[in-house]
Amino acid sequence: MKPHSYSIVQRFLHWAVALLVFFNLLFPDGMNAWHRLIRHGQTPTAADVSSANIHAYVGIAILLLAILRLAMRWRTGVPAEPAGQPALLQLAARVAHLLLYALIFLMPISGIAAYYFGIDAAGSIHADIMKVVLWAVIAASLGRLSSTSISGQMFYVG
């Protein structure tokens, strides 16, 4: 049987991941400054490294919380999708949801590959392509939430 709403733990994990994702999307400056210094052969200061580490640690936290979130999803289940939605909208929602989950995992993994293992291609994909796709999926998801009752399931306490 599907639950009526998301559990408190699921809602906490959802919003924790969402806030941390937005933090890293909106405040990548420390990592950008560190990368620019490294790319130009300069030595980052301790403050530069600390600032880059904040971005990296937030990314690692996103990855760990996303793993917990997925485990809770499999263990607890999720509420049924709203009835009466057009098939094309349901398909678009599923694709966007899968893409969002993929990005929530791939962004931190590619960031780890770039920052800790020096894989430049992973850093380029992480900072350029994936970031743009993530913003597009977020925008599309917010547009859908404003037109459906799904958002109520993430806020419902009962």
N, C-alpha and C positions, 0 to 999 in steps of 0.2 A: 504494500500500500504506500502510495506517495504521501509525503508530509504535506500539511496544509500551507506551511510557510517554511522559510529557512530557519535553522536553529540559531540560537544566540552565538554559538561558536562560528557557524558559517557566516553570519552577518559580520562578526568581528573580523574574521579573516578577509572577507571581501573588502571591507572598508580600510583595513590596515594595508592590504596590497594596493588598493586604489590610491590611498594617500601617499604611500611611498613611491609608487609609479609617478604620480604627478610631481612629487618633490624632485625626483631625479630628472624628469622631463623639463621642469621649469628652472632648475638650478644645476646645470651641468658645468658651470664656469670653472670650478676647481679642477675637474678632470680635463677640461679643454685647455686651461692654462698649463697644467702639467704636461699634457701631450704636445703642446706647442713648444715648450722648452726642450723636451726630449727630441722632438723632430729637428730642431735647430742646433742640436749638439750642446745645449746649455745644461747646467746642473740645476735641478729644482731645489729650492730652499726647503727647509723642514716644514714651513707653513704651506708651501705648494703641495708637498707630499701629503700632509695632513688633510688638506682640502680635497685632493684627489681620492684619498682613502675614504672620506665620508661618502662620496659618490659610489665607490666600490662596495663599501660595507652596506649601504642602503640597497644596492643591487643584490648582494648576497642575501640580505634579509628578505627581499622580494622573492627570490628563488626558494628559500626555505619555507616561507609562509605559503607560497603557491603549492609546494609539495604537500603541506598540511591541508591546504584548501581542497586539493584534488582527492586526498585520502578521505577527508570528511564527506566529500561529494559521493564517493563510492560507498562509504560506510552508511551514511545517513539517508542518502537520496536527495532529490530536489522536488519542489512542487511541480505539478503539471503545468504545461504551457497554457496560456489563456485560450479558451475555446473560441471558435468563430473567426480565427485569424486566417486570412487568405494563404493558400499553400505557398505562393511565391514569397510572401513575407516571412512565413515560418522557415522556409529554406534559407533565405537571406540571414535571418537571425541565427540559425544554426551555423552557417558558414562564418559569420562575423564572430560568434562565440568561440568556435574552434580556432579561428585566426587569433583572437585575443588571448586565448590560453597558450597557443603556440608562441606568441610574442612575449608573454609573461615569463615563459621558460627560456626562450632563445635569446632575449635581450641580455639577461644576466650571464648566461653561458658565454655569449660572444664577448661581452664586456670582460669577463674573467679571462677568456682566452687572450684578449688584447692586452689587458693591464698586467696580469700576472705571468703570462707566458710569451708576451711580445709578438703575438701573431697580428701583424698590421692589417691583413685583409679582414680579419674578424672585427677589428676596431672600425674600419671603414664601413663595413656592412652595419655594424652596431650603431654608429653615430649618424649615418646618413640614411641608408635605405630603410632599415627597421624602424628608426625613429619616425620617419615620415609615414610609413604604413601604420604604425601604432597610433599616431595622431589622427589619421584618417578613420581607423576603426573606432577609436574613442568618439570622434565626432558623429559617425554613423550610429553608434550605439546610443549616444545621448539623444539623438534625433528620434530613434525608435522608442526609447523610454518615455519621451514626452508624449507619445501617441498611444501608449498601451498601459495596461495595469500591472505589468511586470515589476515596475519600480516599487509598487506597494508591497510586494512580497519581500523585498530587502529591508523595508522599514517596519513591517508588521511585527508587533510584539504581542504574542498571544499563544 
